[in-house]
């Protein structure tokens, strides 16, 4: 087994606001797919790799408690983290070194109230 995680979904209350937030901090275009009463916006990922989406549905509830997903912060997570507040999020924990081997992490709250982490080697 290469990865234990294969897919994740970040719950949101407003798919358009959340899509704009994640598009801004990662500087990517994110399309919204609607299937009945579920709206999904897929975050960029390589085919066959771990992927995820932001999802608005009656069953989903954003939370600042529970699972803490770590998103790829690129070569240096400061690049993404610097865009968080301007996009409407809140930085909860600034860039912090985990260890020499494991790199750096930071935690923010997105526009929906989810607690999300970033990770990078530098």
Secondary structure, DSSP 8 states (H G I E B T S, - for coil): ---S--EEEEE-S-HHHHHHHHHHHHT----EEEETTEEEEE----TTS-EEEEEE-TT----SSS---EEE-TT-THHHHHHHTTTT-EEEEEEEEEETTTEEEEEEE-TTS-EEEEEE--
